[in-house]
Amino acid sequence: MDGELRHFGDGRVSAVLTRIIEALPDCPAVVFSRFGEVLLRTGPAMSLPGELGRYRQVLADPVSGQVLVIFVAVG
């Protein structure tokens, strides 16, 4: 499952966010719509445990209203 992207919803993900997430196949990353709907995520993002301490980086695309969230485990 790692390395593969999963599309959800209508699949209309911003071209910019799609290129970024494609470059991160081994990193847990999720693209959300402006309404919080999951549009696209990497394989590792599907198996994130809830107790895992993690840092997140958020990138917003103001044109599409979509948000890319990248998760990184902390110590």
CHARMM internal coordinates of N, CA and C (Angstrom, degrees):
IC EDIT
DIST 1 N 1 CA 1.4446
DIST 1 CA 1 C 1.5250
ANGL 1 N 1 CA 1 C 110.59
DIST 1 C 2 N 1.3478
ANGL 1 CA 1 C 2 N 118.36
DIHE 1 N 1 CA 1 C 2 N -31.38
DIST 2 N 2 CA 1.4529
ANGL 1 C 2 N 2 CA 120.45
DIHE 1 CA 1 C 2 N 2 CA 177.73
DIST 2 CA 2 C 1.5160
ANGL 2 N 2 CA 2 C 109.63
DIHE 1 C 2 N 2 CA 2 C -59.49
DIST 2 C 3 N 1.3317
ANGL 2 CA 2 C 3 N 115.81
DIHE 2 N 2 CA 2 C 3 N 144.54
DIST 3 N 3 CA 1.4466
ANGL 2 C 3 N 3 CA 119.83
DIHE 2 CA 2 C 3 N 3 CA 177.47
DIST 3 CA 3 C 1.5157
ANGL 3 N 3 CA 3 C 114.45
DIHE 2 C 3 N 3 CA 3 C 87.15
DIST 3 C 4 N 1.3238
ANGL 3 CA 3 C 4 N 117.61
DIHE 3 N 3 CA 3 C 4 N -10.44
DIST 4 N 4 CA 1.4625
ANGL 3 C 4 N 4 CA 118.45
DIHE 3 CA 3 C 4 N 4 CA 179.08
DIST 4 CA 4 C 1.5199
ANGL 4 N 4 CA 4 C 109.86
DIHE 3 C 4 N 4 CA 4 C -104.93
DIST 4 C 5 N 1.3269
ANGL 4 CA 4 C 5 N 115.18
DIHE 4 N 4 CA 4 C 5 N 148.80
DIST 5 N 5 CA 1.4629
ANGL 4 C 5 N 5 CA 120.83
DIHE 4 CA 4 C 5 N 5 CA 178.68
DIST 5 CA 5 C 1.5184
ANGL 5 N 5 CA 5 C 109.31
DIHE 4 C 5 N 5 CA 5 C -100.73
DIST 5 C 6 N 1.3190
ANGL 5 CA 5 C 6 N 116.59
DIHE 5 N 5 CA 5 C 6 N 141.70
DIST 6 N 6 CA 1.4600
ANGL 5 C 6 N 6 CA 122.35
DIHE 5 CA 5 C 6 N 6 CA 176.64
DIST 6 CA 6 C 1.5093
ANGL 6 N 6 CA 6 C 108.97
DIHE 5 C 6 N 6 CA 6 C -114.42
DIST 6 C 7 N 1.3353
ANGL 6 CA 6 C 7 N 115.88
DIHE 6 N 6 CA 6 C 7 N 124.28
DIST 7 N 7 CA 1.4654
ANGL 6 C 7 N 7 CA 121.77
DIHE 6 CA 6 C 7 N 7 CA 177.84
DIST 7 CA 7 C 1.5223
ANGL 7 N 7 CA 7 C 109.09
DIHE 6 C 7 N 7 CA 7 C -95.77
DIST 7 C 8 N 1.3240
ANGL 7 CA 7 C 8 N 116.27
DIHE 7 N 7 CA 7 C 8 N 142.42
DIST 8 N 8 CA 1.4599
ANGL 7 C 8 N 8 CA 123.20
DIHE 7 CA 7 C 8 N 8 CA 178.72
DIST 8 CA 8 C 1.5178
ANGL 8 N 8 CA 8 C 108.52
DIHE 7 C 8 N 8 CA 8 C -131.83
DIST 8 C 9 N 1.3004
ANGL 8 CA 8 C 9 N 116.70
DIHE 8 N 8 CA 8 C 9 N 169.02
DIST 9 N 9 CA 1.4654
ANGL 8 C 9 N 9 CA 120.64
DIHE 8 CA 8 C 9 N 9 CA 177.80
DIST 9 CA 9 C 1.5107
ANGL 9 N 9 CA 9 C 111.20
DIHE 8 C 9 N 9 CA 9 C 61.74
DIST 9 C 10 N 1.3308
ANGL 9 CA 9 C 10 N 115.52
DIHE 9 N 9 CA 9 C 10 N -144.99
DIST 10 N 10 CA 1.4603
ANGL 9 C 10 N 10 CA 119.74
DIHE 9 CA 9 C 10 N 10 CA -176.97
DIST 10 CA 10 C 1.5262
ANGL 10 N 10 CA 10 C 112.47
DIHE 9 C 10 N 10 CA 10 C -82.72
DIST 10 C 11 N 1.3569
ANGL 10 CA 10 C 11 N 117.44
DIHE 10 N 10 CA 10 C 11 N -4.02
DIST 11 N 11 CA 1.4567
ANGL 10 C 11 N 11 CA 120.83
DIHE 10 CA 10 C 11 N 11 CA 175.75
DIST 11 CA 11 C 1.5129
ANGL 11 N 11 CA 11 C 115.60
DIHE 10 C 11 N 11 CA 11 C 76.27
DIST 11 C 12 N 1.3067
ANGL 11 CA 11 C 12 N 118.47
DIHE 11 N 11 CA 11 C 12 N 9.86
DIST 12 N 12 CA 1.4655
ANGL 11 C 12 N 12 CA 121.33
DIHE 11 CA 11 C 12 N 12 CA -179.09
DIST 12 CA 12 C 1.5281
ANGL 12 N 12 CA 12 C 110.45
DIHE 11 C 12 N 12 CA 12 C -88.32
DIST 12 C 13 N 1.3014
ANGL 12 CA 12 C 13 N 115.21
DIHE 12 N 12 CA 12 C 13 N 77.98
DIST 13 N 13 CA 1.4598
ANGL 12 C 13 N 13 CA 120.64
DIHE 12 CA 12 C 13 N 13 CA 179.94
DIST 13 CA 13 C 1.5213
ANGL 13 N 13 CA 13 C 108.44
DIHE 12 C 13 N 13 CA 13 C -95.48
DIST 13 C 14 N 1.3128
ANGL 13 CA 13 C 14 N 116.20
DIHE 13 N 13 CA 13 C 14 N 138.71
DIST 14 N 14 CA 1.4631
ANGL 13 C 14 N 14 CA 122.27
DIHE 13 CA 13 C 14 N 14 CA 177.62
DIST 14 CA 14 C 1.5276
ANGL 14 N 14 CA 14 C 109.74
DIHE 13 C 14 N 14 CA 14 C -49.44
DIST 14 C 15 N 1.3315
ANGL 14 CA 14 C 15 N 116.69
DIHE 14 N 14 CA 14 C 15 N 137.97
DIST 15 N 15 CA 1.4643
ANGL 14 C 15 N 15 CA 121.29
DIHE 14 CA 14 C 15 N 15 CA 179.81
DIST 15 CA 15 C 1.5267
ANGL 15 N 15 CA 15 C 111.28
DIHE 14 C 15 N 15 CA 15 C -60.93
DIST 15 C 16 N 1.3148
ANGL 15 CA 15 C 16 N 116.79
DIHE 15 N 15 CA 15 C 16 N -36.65
DIST 16 N 16 CA 1.4684
ANGL 15 C 16 N 16 CA 120.71
DIHE 15 CA 15 C 16 N 16 CA 179.64
DIST 16 CA 16 C 1.5273
ANGL 16 N 16 CA 16 C 110.42
DIHE 15 C 16 N 16 CA 16 C -65.55
DIST 16 C 17 N 1.3290
ANGL 16 CA 16 C 17 N 116.83
DIHE 16 N 16 CA 16 C 17 N -48.44
DIST 17 N 17 CA 1.4640
ANGL 16 C 17 N 17 CA 119.72
DIHE 16 CA 16 C 17 N 17 CA -179.17
DIST 17 CA 17 C 1.5206
ANGL 17 N 17 CA 17 C 111.28
DIHE 16 C 17 N 17 CA 17 C -67.59
DIST 17 C 18 N 1.3235
ANGL 17 CA 17 C 18 N 117.83
DIHE 17 N 17 CA 17 C 18 N -33.11
DIST 18 N 18 CA 1.4660
ANGL 17 C 18 N 18 CA 121.00
DIHE 17 CA 17 C 18 N 18 CA 176.76
DIST 18 CA 18 C 1.5206
ANGL 18 N 18 CA 18 C 110.51
DIHE 17 C 18 N 18 CA 18 C -62.83
DIST 18 C 19 N 1.3271
ANGL 18 CA 18 C 19 N 117.39
DIHE 18 N 18 CA 18 C 19 N -44.82
DIST 19 N 19 CA 1.4798
ANGL 18 C 19 N 19 CA 120.54
DIHE 18 CA 18 C 19 N 19 CA 179.06
DIST 19 CA 19 C 1.5207
ANGL 19 N 19 CA 19 C 111.39
DIHE 18 C 19 N 19 CA 19 C -62.43
DIST 19 C 20 N 1.3215
ANGL 19 CA 19 C 20 N 116.81
DIHE 19 N 19 CA 19 C 20 N -40.39
DIST 20 N 20 CA 1.4606
ANGL 19 C 20 N 20 CA 120.24
DIHE 19 CA 19 C 20 N 20 CA 179.90
DIST 20 CA 20 C 1.5202
ANGL 20 N 20 CA 20 C 110.94
DIHE 19 C 20 N 20 CA 20 C -65.46
DIST 20 C 21 N 1.3242
ANGL 20 CA 20 C 21 N 117.20
DIHE 20 N 20 CA 20 C 21 N -48.63
DIST 21 N 21 CA 1.4666
ANGL 20 C 21 N 21 CA 120.38
DIHE 20 CA 20 C 21 N 21 CA -177.32
DIST 21 CA 21 C 1.5306
ANGL 21 N 21 CA 21 C 111.44
DIHE 20 C 21 N 21 CA 21 C -67.29
DIST 21 C 22 N 1.3282
ANGL 21 CA 21 C 22 N 118.04
DIHE 21 N 21 CA 21 C 22 N -30.60
DIST 22 N 22 CA 1.4647
ANGL 21 C 22 N 22 CA 120.91
DIHE 21 CA 21 C 22 N 22 CA 176.20
DIST 22 CA 22 C 1.5252
ANGL 22 N 22 CA 22 C 111.43
DIHE 21 C 22 N 22 CA 22 C -66.25
DIST 22 C 23 N 1.3179
ANGL 22 CA 22 C 23 N 117.22
DIHE 22 N 22 CA 22 C 23 N -25.99
DIST 23 N 23 CA 1.4656
ANGL 22 C 23 N 23 CA 121.88
DIHE 22 CA 22 C 23 N 23 CA 178.91
DIST 23 CA 23 C 1.5253
ANGL 23 N 23 CA 23 C 112.00
DIHE 22 C 23 N 23 CA 23 C -82.76
DIST 23 C 24 N 1.3326
ANGL 23 CA 23 C 24 N 117.31
DIHE 23 N 23 CA 23 C 24 N -3.36
DIST 24 N 24 CA 1.4653
ANGL 23 C 24 N 24 CA 122.50
DIHE 23 CA 23 C 24 N 24 CA -177.24
DIST 24 CA 24 C 1.5252
ANGL 24 N 24 CA 24 C 111.88
DIHE 23 C 24 N 24 CA 24 C -122.08
DIST 24 C 25 N 1.3337
ANGL 24 CA 24 C 25 N 119.65
DIHE 24 N 24 CA 24 C 25 N 49.62
DIST 25 N 25 CA 1.4680
ANGL 24 C 25 N 25 CA 120.34
DIHE 24 CA 24 C 25 N 25 CA -173.04
DIST 25 CA 25 C 1.5236
ANGL 25 N 25 CA 25 C 114.90
DIHE 24 C 25 N 25 CA 25 C -63.89
DIST 25 C 26 N 1.3340
ANGL 25 CA 25 C 26 N 118.33
DIHE 25 N 25 CA 25 C 26 N -25.35
DIST 26 N 26 CA 1.4614
ANGL 25 C 26 N 26 CA 121.16
DIHE 25 CA 25 C 26 N 26 CA -177.94
DIST 26 CA 26 C 1.5241
ANGL 26 N 26 CA 26 C 113.12
DIHE 25 C 26 N 26 CA 26 C -100.47
DIST 26 C 27 N 1.3208
ANGL 26 CA 26 C 27 N 116.90
DIHE 26 N 26 CA 26 C 27 N 5.41
DIST 27 N 27 CA 1.4563
ANGL 26 C 27 N 27 CA 122.50
DIHE 26 CA 26 C 27 N 27 CA -177.73
DIST 27 CA 27 C 1.5302
ANGL 27 N 27 CA 27 C 109.63
DIHE 26 C 27 N 27 CA 27 C -109.06
DIST 27 C 28 N 1.3234
ANGL 27 CA 27 C 28 N 118.52
DIHE 27 N 27 CA 27 C 28 N 136.16
DIST 28 N 28 CA 1.4677
ANGL 27 C 28 N 28 CA 119.60
DIHE 27 CA 27 C 28 N 28 CA 175.74
DIST 28 CA 28 C 1.5209
ANGL 28 N 28 CA 28 C 110.20
DIHE 27 C 28 N 28 CA 28 C -66.16
DIST 28 C 29 N 1.3206
ANGL 28 CA 28 C 29 N 117.32
DIHE 28 N 28 CA 28 C 29 N 114.13
DIST 29 N 29 CA 1.4601
ANGL 28 C 29 N 29 CA 122.07
DIHE 28 CA 28 C 29 N 29 CA -178.82
DIST 29 CA 29 C 1.5251
ANGL 29 N 29 CA 29 C 109.58
DIHE 28 C 29 N 29 CA 29 C -144.24
DIST 29 C 30 N 1.3288
ANGL 29 CA 29 C 30 N 115.75
DIHE 29 N 29 CA 29 C 30 N 143.73
DIST 30 N 30 CA 1.4671
ANGL 29 C 30 N 30 CA 121.83
DIHE 29 CA 29 C 30 N 30 CA -176.88
DIST 30 CA 30 C 1.5266
ANGL 30 N 30 CA 30 C 108.94
DIHE 29 C 30 N 30 CA 30 C -137.14
DIST 30 C 31 N 1.3407
ANGL 30 CA 30 C 31 N 117.25
DIHE 30 N 30 CA 30 C 31 N 138.75
DIST 31 N 31 CA 1.4654
ANGL 30 C 31 N 31 CA 122.45
DIHE 30 CA 30 C 31 N 31 CA 172.58
DIST 31 CA 31 C 1.5252
ANGL 31 N 31 CA 31 C 107.43
DIHE 30 C 31 N 31 CA 31 C -106.33
DIST 31 C 32 N 1.3302
ANGL 31 CA 31 C 32 N 115.76
DIHE 31 N 31 CA 31 C 32 N 125.94
DIST 32 N 32 CA 1.4575
ANGL 31 C 32 N 32 CA 122.51
DIHE 31 CA 31 C 32 N 32 CA 179.32
DIST 32 CA 32 C 1.5221
ANGL 32 N 32 CA 32 C 110.27
DIHE 31 C 32 N 32 CA 32 C -110.10
DIST 32 C 33 N 1.3326
ANGL 32 CA 32 C 33 N 116.38
DIHE 32 N 32 CA 32 C 33 N 148.02
DIST 33 N 33 CA 1.4676
ANGL 32 C 33 N 33 CA 120.56
DIHE 32 CA 32 C 33 N 33 CA 172.15
DIST 33 CA 33 C 1.5171
ANGL 33 N 33 CA 33 C 108.19
DIHE 32 C 33 N 33 CA 33 C -76.52
DIST 33 C 34 N 1.3194
ANGL 33 CA 33 C 34 N 115.97
DIHE 33 N 33 CA 33 C 34 N 173.70
DIST 34 N 34 CA 1.4653
ANGL 33 C 34 N 34 CA 119.95
DIHE 33 CA 33 C 34 N 34 CA 178.01
DIST 34 CA 34 C 1.5285
ANGL 34 N 34 CA 34 C 112.14
DIHE 33 C 34 N 34 CA 34 C -63.83
DIST 34 C 35 N 1.3375
ANGL 34 CA 34 C 35 N 116.71
DIHE 34 N 34 CA 34 C 35 N -14.80
DIST 35 N 35 CA 1.4580
ANGL 34 C 35 N 35 CA 121.46
DIHE 34 CA 34 C 35 N 35 CA -179.77
DIST 35 CA 35 C 1.5243
ANGL 35 N 35 CA 35 C 112.70
DIHE 34 C 35 N 35 CA 35 C -100.50
DIST 35 C 36 N 1.3470
ANGL 35 CA 35 C 36 N 117.32
DIHE 35 N 35 CA 35 C 36 N 5.16
DIST 36 N 36 CA 1.4576
ANGL 35 C 36 N 36 CA 121.20
DIHE 35 CA 35 C 36 N 36 CA 178.96
DIST 36 CA 36 C 1.5134
ANGL 36 N 36 CA 36 C 114.44
DIHE 35 C 36 N 36 CA 36 C 88.09
DIST 36 C 37 N 1.3225
ANGL 36 CA 36 C 37 N 117.60
DIHE 36 N 36 CA 36 C 37 N 5.44
DIST 37 N 37 CA 1.4574
ANGL 36 C 37 N 37 CA 121.72
DIHE 36 CA 36 C 37 N 37 CA 178.99
DIST 37 CA 37 C 1.5325
ANGL 37 N 37 CA 37 C 109.00
DIHE 36 C 37 N 37 CA 37 C -77.48
DIST 37 C 38 N 1.3481
ANGL 37 CA 37 C 38 N 117.09
DIHE 37 N 37 CA 37 C 38 N 135.71
DIST 38 N 38 CA 1.4622
ANGL 37 C 38 N 38 CA 120.98
DIHE 37 CA 37 C 38 N 38 CA 176.72
DIST 38 CA 38 C 1.5209
ANGL 38 N 38 CA 38 C 108.06
DIHE 37 C 38 N 38 CA 38 C -73.97
DIST 38 C 39 N 1.3486
ANGL 38 CA 38 C 39 N 116.35
DIHE 38 N 38 CA 38 C 39 N 124.15
DIST 39 N 39 CA 1.4571
ANGL 38 C 39 N 39 CA 121.75
DIHE 38 CA 38 C 39 N 39 CA 179.90
DIST 39 CA 39 C 1.5239
ANGL 39 N 39 CA 39 C 112.07
DIHE 38 C 39 N 39 CA 39 C -103.70
DIST 39 C 40 N 1.3390
ANGL 39 CA 39 C 40 N 116.09
DIHE 39 N 39 CA 39 C 40 N -35.52
DIST 40 N 40 CA 1.4550
ANGL 39 C 40 N 40 CA 120.76
DIHE 39 CA 39 C 40 N 40 CA -175.31
DIST 40 CA 40 C 1.5170
ANGL 40 N 40 CA 40 C 108.26
DIHE 39 C 40 N 40 CA 40 C -156.85
DIST 40 C 41 N 1.3374
ANGL 40 CA 40 C 41 N 116.88
DIHE 40 N 40 CA 40 C 41 N 139.97
DIST 41 N 41 CA 1.4631
ANGL 40 C 41 N 41 CA 119.16
DIHE 40 CA 40 C 41 N 41 CA 175.01
DIST 41 CA 41 C 1.5141
ANGL 41 N 41 CA 41 C 110.46
DIHE 40 C 41 N 41 CA 41 C -151.56
DIST 41 C 42 N 1.3144
ANGL 41 CA 41 C 42 N 114.92
DIHE 41 N 41 CA 41 C 42 N 155.53
DIST 42 N 42 CA 1.4574
ANGL 41 C 42 N 42 CA 120.81
DIHE 41 CA 41 C 42 N 42 CA 178.49
DIST 42 CA 42 C 1.5235
ANGL 42 N 42 CA 42 C 109.42
DIHE 41 C 42 N 42 CA 42 C -82.98
DIST 42 C 43 N 1.3172
ANGL 42 CA 42 C 43 N 116.40
DIHE 42 N 42 CA 42 C 43 N 162.62
DIST 43 N 43 CA 1.4606
ANGL 42 C 43 N 43 CA 121.64
DIHE 42 CA 42 C 43 N 43 CA 178.41
DIST 43 CA 43 C 1.5186
ANGL 43 N 43 CA 43 C 113.31
DIHE 42 C 43 N 43 CA 43 C -54.72
DIST 43 C 44 N 1.3393
ANGL 43 CA 43 C 44 N 118.53
DIHE 43 N 43 CA 43 C 44 N -47.90
DIST 44 N 44 CA 1.4661
ANGL 43 C 44 N 44 CA 119.15
DIHE 43 CA 43 C 44 N 44 CA -179.72
DIST 44 CA 44 C 1.5291
ANGL 44 N 44 CA 44 C 114.04
DIHE 43 C 44 N 44 CA 44 C -61.58
DIST 44 C 45 N 1.3202
ANGL 44 CA 44 C 45 N 118.09
DIHE 44 N 44 CA 44 C 45 N -24.53
DIST 45 N 45 CA 1.4702
ANGL 44 C 45 N 45 CA 120.74
DIHE 44 CA 44 C 45 N 45 CA -179.97
DIST 45 CA 45 C 1.5184
ANGL 45 N 45 CA 45 C 111.35
DIHE 44 C 45 N 45 CA 45 C -70.84
DIST 45 C 46 N 1.3139
ANGL 45 CA 45 C 46 N 118.05
DIHE 45 N 45 CA 45 C 46 N -19.60
DIST 46 N 46 CA 1.4609
ANGL 45 C 46 N 46 CA 121.21
DIHE 45 CA 45 C 46 N 46 CA -178.26
DIST 46 CA 46 C 1.5155
ANGL 46 N 46 CA 46 C 112.43
DIHE 45 C 46 N 46 CA 46 C -76.86
DIST 46 C 47 N 1.3195
ANGL 46 CA 46 C 47 N 117.24
DIHE 46 N 46 CA 46 C 47 N -16.74
DIST 47 N 47 CA 1.4604
ANGL 46 C 47 N 47 CA 119.33
DIHE 46 CA 46 C 47 N 47 CA -175.96
DIST 47 CA 47 C 1.5211
ANGL 47 N 47 CA 47 C 112.75
DIHE 46 C 47 N 47 CA 47 C -119.10
DIST 47 C 48 N 1.3284
ANGL 47 CA 47 C 48 N 117.25
DIHE 47 N 47 CA 47 C 48 N 29.37
DIST 48 N 48 CA 1.4583
ANGL 47 C 48 N 48 CA 120.39
DIHE 47 CA 47 C 48 N 48 CA 178.04
DIST 48 CA 48 C 1.5203
ANGL 48 N 48 CA 48 C 110.42
DIHE 47 C 48 N 48 CA 48 C -72.54
DIST 48 C 49 N 1.3250
ANGL 48 CA 48 C 49 N 117.66
DIHE 48 N 48 CA 48 C 49 N 119.70
DIST 49 N 49 CA 1.4681
ANGL 48 C 49 N 49 CA 118.89
DIHE 48 CA 48 C 49 N 49 CA 176.22
DIST 49 CA 49 C 1.5310
ANGL 49 N 49 CA 49 C 110.00
DIHE 48 C 49 N 49 CA 49 C -73.31
DIST 49 C 50 N 1.3303
ANGL 49 CA 49 C 50 N 116.94
DIHE 49 N 49 CA 49 C 50 N 144.61
DIST 50 N 50 CA 1.4660
ANGL 49 C 50 N 50 CA 122.02
DIHE 49 CA 49 C 50 N 50 CA -176.92
DIST 50 CA 50 C 1.5178
ANGL 50 N 50 CA 50 C 114.23
DIHE 49 C 50 N 50 CA 50 C -68.09
DIST 50 C 51 N 1.3979
ANGL 50 CA 50 C 51 N 119.31
DIHE 50 N 50 CA 50 C 51 N -27.10
DIST 51 N 51 CA 1.4705
ANGL 50 C 51 N 51 CA 119.83
DIHE 50 CA 50 C 51 N 51 CA -176.39
DIST 51 CA 51 C 1.5075
ANGL 51 N 51 CA 51 C 112.16
DIHE 50 C 51 N 51 CA 51 C -85.18
DIST 51 C 52 N 1.4062
ANGL 51 CA 51 C 52 N 117.02
DIHE 51 N 51 CA 51 C 52 N -15.70
DIST 52 N 52 CA 1.4633
ANGL 51 C 52 N 52 CA 122.02
DIHE 51 CA 51 C 52 N 52 CA -174.80
DIST 52 CA 52 C 1.5196
ANGL 52 N 52 CA 52 C 110.84
DIHE 51 C 52 N 52 CA 52 C -57.19
DIST 52 C 53 N 1.3204
ANGL 52 CA 52 C 53 N 116.37
DIHE 52 N 52 CA 52 C 53 N 125.31
DIST 53 N 53 CA 1.4659
ANGL 52 C 53 N 53 CA 120.18
DIHE 52 CA 52 C 53 N 53 CA 173.84
DIST 53 CA 53 C 1.5152
ANGL 53 N 53 CA 53 C 107.55
DIHE 52 C 53 N 53 CA 53 C -68.72
DIST 53 C 54 N 1.3133
ANGL 53 CA 53 C 54 N 117.70
DIHE 53 N 53 CA 53 C 54 N 128.52
DIST 54 N 54 CA 1.4571
ANGL 53 C 54 N 54 CA 118.91
DIHE 53 CA 53 C 54 N 54 CA -177.17
DIST 54 CA 54 C 1.5228
ANGL 54 N 54 CA 54 C 111.57
DIHE 53 C 54 N 54 CA 54 C -148.22
DIST 54 C 55 N 1.2932
ANGL 54 CA 54 C 55 N 112.76
DIHE 54 N 54 CA 54 C 55 N 155.49
DIST 55 N 55 CA 1.4488
ANGL 54 C 55 N 55 CA 122.85
DIHE 54 CA 54 C 55 N 55 CA 175.77
DIST 55 CA 55 C 1.5148
ANGL 55 N 55 CA 55 C 106.16
DIHE 54 C 55 N 55 CA 55 C -107.41
DIST 55 C 56 N 1.2891
ANGL 55 CA 55 C 56 N 118.09
DIHE 55 N 55 CA 55 C 56 N 144.73
DIST 56 N 56 CA 1.4604
ANGL 55 C 56 N 56 CA 118.95
DIHE 55 CA 55 C 56 N 56 CA 178.29
DIST 56 CA 56 C 1.5156
ANGL 56 N 56 CA 56 C 110.10
DIHE 55 C 56 N 56 CA 56 C -126.65
DIST 56 C 57 N 1.3148
ANGL 56 CA 56 C 57 N 114.24
DIHE 56 N 56 CA 56 C 57 N 146.43
DIST 57 N 57 CA 1.4610
ANGL 56 C 57 N 57 CA 122.07
DIHE 56 CA 56 C 57 N 57 CA 175.40
DIST 57 CA 57 C 1.5270
ANGL 57 N 57 CA 57 C 106.57
DIHE 56 C 57 N 57 CA 57 C -116.40
DIST 57 C 58 N 1.3001
ANGL 57 CA 57 C 58 N 117.25
DIHE 57 N 57 CA 57 C 58 N 130.30
DIST 58 N 58 CA 1.4601
ANGL 57 C 58 N 58 CA 121.61
DIHE 57 CA 57 C 58 N 58 CA -176.69
DIST 58 CA 58 C 1.5282
ANGL 58 N 58 CA 58 C 109.49
DIHE 57 C 58 N 58 CA 58 C -115.36
DIST 58 C 59 N 1.3329
ANGL 58 CA 58 C 59 N 115.38
DIHE 58 N 58 CA 58 C 59 N 133.08
DIST 59 N 59 CA 1.4608
ANGL 58 C 59 N 59 CA 121.82
DIHE 58 CA 58 C 59 N 59 CA 176.88
DIST 59 CA 59 C 1.5260
ANGL 59 N 59 CA 59 C 107.31
DIHE 58 C 59 N 59 CA 59 C -127.30
DIST 59 C 60 N 1.3215
ANGL 59 CA 59 C 60 N 116.74
DIHE 59 N 59 CA 59 C 60 N 120.27
DIST 60 N 60 CA 1.4670
ANGL 59 C 60 N 60 CA 121.57
DIHE 59 CA 59 C 60 N 60 CA -179.29
DIST 60 CA 60 C 1.5176
ANGL 60 N 60 CA 60 C 110.43
DIHE 59 C 60 N 60 CA 60 C -102.12
DIST 60 C 61 N 1.3263
ANGL 60 CA 60 C 61 N 115.84
DIHE 60 N 60 CA 60 C 61 N 138.92
DIST 61 N 61 CA 1.4647
ANGL 60 C 61 N 61 CA 122.56
DIHE 60 CA 60 C 61 N 61 CA 174.19
DIST 61 CA 61 C 1.5299
ANGL 61 N 61 CA 61 C 106.09
DIHE 60 C 61 N 61 CA 61 C -105.69
DIST 61 C 62 N 1.3358
ANGL 61 CA 61 C 62 N 117.98
DIHE 61 N 61 CA 61 C 62 N 101.63
DIST 62 N 62 CA 1.4572
ANGL 61 C 62 N 62 CA 120.12
DIHE 61 CA 61 C 62 N 62 CA -175.14
DIST 62 CA 62 C 1.5268
ANGL 62 N 62 CA 62 C 114.01
DIHE 61 C 62 N 62 CA 62 C -65.69
DIST 62 C 63 N 1.3172
ANGL 62 CA 62 C 63 N 117.83
DIHE 62 N 62 CA 62 C 63 N -24.49
DIST 63 N 63 CA 1.4653
ANGL 62 C 63 N 63 CA 120.37
DIHE 62 CA 62 C 63 N 63 CA -179.78
DIST 63 CA 63 C 1.5234
ANGL 63 N 63 CA 63 C 110.73
DIHE 62 C 63 N 63 CA 63 C -69.79
DIST 63 C 64 N 1.3448
ANGL 63 CA 63 C 64 N 117.17
DIHE 63 N 63 CA 63 C 64 N -47.77
DIST 64 N 64 CA 1.4649
ANGL 63 C 64 N 64 CA 120.58
DIHE 63 CA 63 C 64 N 64 CA -178.34
DIST 64 CA 64 C 1.5196
ANGL 64 N 64 CA 64 C 112.74
DIHE 63 C 64 N 64 CA 64 C -89.45
DIST 64 C 65 N 1.3403
ANGL 64 CA 64 C 65 N 116.53
DIHE 64 N 64 CA 64 C 65 N -17.30
DIST 65 N 65 CA 1.4606
ANGL 64 C 65 N 65 CA 120.09
DIHE 64 CA 64 C 65 N 65 CA -176.32
DIST 65 CA 65 C 1.5161
ANGL 65 N 65 CA 65 C 111.99
DIHE 64 C 65 N 65 CA 65 C 77.04
DIST 65 C 66 N 1.3203
ANGL 65 CA 65 C 66 N 117.72
DIHE 65 N 65 CA 65 C 66 N 13.20
DIST 66 N 66 CA 1.4611
ANGL 65 C 66 N 66 CA 122.08
DIHE 65 CA 65 C 66 N 66 CA -179.04
DIST 66 CA 66 C 1.5214
ANGL 66 N 66 CA 66 C 110.28
DIHE 65 C 66 N 66 CA 66 C -95.49
DIST 66 C 67 N 1.3469
ANGL 66 CA 66 C 67 N 115.22
DIHE 66 N 66 CA 66 C 67 N 157.46
DIST 67 N 67 CA 1.4517
ANGL 66 C 67 N 67 CA 121.66
DIHE 66 CA 66 C 67 N 67 CA -178.25
DIST 67 CA 67 C 1.5205
ANGL 67 N 67 CA 67 C 109.07
DIHE 66 C 67 N 67 CA 67 C -130.21
DIST 67 C 68 N 1.3350
ANGL 67 CA 67 C 68 N 116.94
DIHE 67 N 67 CA 67 C 68 N 134.15
DIST 68 N 68 CA 1.4559
ANGL 67 C 68 N 68 CA 122.96
DIHE 67 CA 67 C 68 N 68 CA 174.65
DIST 68 CA 68 C 1.5105
ANGL 68 N 68 CA 68 C 107.45
DIHE 67 C 68 N 68 CA 68 C -104.14
DIST 68 C 69 N 1.3408
ANGL 68 CA 68 C 69 N 117.66
DIHE 68 N 68 CA 68 C 69 N 127.14
DIST 69 N 69 CA 1.4541
ANGL 68 C 69 N 69 CA 122.38
DIHE 68 CA 68 C 69 N 69 CA 177.71
DIST 69 CA 69 C 1.5229
ANGL 69 N 69 CA 69 C 107.27
DIHE 68 C 69 N 69 CA 69 C -117.94
DIST 69 C 70 N 1.3404
ANGL 69 CA 69 C 70 N 115.56
DIHE 69 N 69 CA 69 C 70 N 125.38
DIST 70 N 70 CA 1.4655
ANGL 69 C 70 N 70 CA 122.18
DIHE 69 CA 69 C 70 N 70 CA 178.91
DIST 70 CA 70 C 1.5275
ANGL 70 N 70 CA 70 C 107.12
DIHE 69 C 70 N 70 CA 70 C -112.89
DIST 70 C 71 N 1.3323
ANGL 70 CA 70 C 71 N 116.52
DIHE 70 N 70 CA 70 C 71 N 128.40
DIST 71 N 71 CA 1.4525
ANGL 70 C 71 N 71 CA 122.08
DIHE 70 CA 70 C 71 N 71 CA -178.41
DIST 71 CA 71 C 1.5149
ANGL 71 N 71 CA 71 C 111.32
DIHE 70 C 71 N 71 CA 71 C -103.63
DIST 71 C 72 N 1.3268
ANGL 71 CA 71 C 72 N 116.60
DIHE 71 N 71 CA 71 C 72 N 137.52
DIST 72 N 72 CA 1.4561
ANGL 71 C 72 N 72 CA 122.33
DIHE 71 CA 71 C 72 N 72 CA 177.62
DIST 72 CA 72 C 1.5208
ANGL 72 N 72 CA 72 C 107.56
DIHE 71 C 72 N 72 CA 72 C -131.63
DIST 72 C 73 N 1.3350
ANGL 72 CA 72 C 73 N 117.03
DIHE 72 N 72 CA 72 C 73 N 128.43
DIST 73 N 73 CA 1.4608
ANGL 72 C 73 N 73 CA 120.92
DIHE 72 CA 72 C 73 N 73 CA 179.74
DIST 73 CA 73 C 1.5246
ANGL 73 N 73 CA 73 C 110.11
DIHE 72 C 73 N 73 CA 73 C -66.12
DIST 73 C 74 N 1.3232
ANGL 73 CA 73 C 74 N 115.83
DIHE 73 N 73 CA 73 C 74 N 144.12
DIST 74 N 74 CA 1.4631
ANGL 73 C 74 N 74 CA 122.13
DIHE 73 CA 73 C 74 N 74 CA 179.34
DIST 74 CA 74 C 1.5172
ANGL 74 N 74 CA 74 C 108.17
DIHE 73 C 74 N 74 CA 74 C -112.39
DIST 74 C 75 N 1.3307
ANGL 74 CA 74 C 75 N 115.35
DIHE 74 N 74 CA 74 C 75 N 131.08
DIST 75 N 75 CA 1.4553
ANGL 74 C 75 N 75 CA 125.23
DIHE 74 CA 74 C 75 N 75 CA 176.12
DIST 75 CA 75 C 1.4369
ANGL 75 N 75 CA 75 C 114.47
DIHE 74 C 75 N 75 CA 75 C 16.27
END
COOR INIT
IC SEED 1 N 1 CA 1 C
IC BUILD
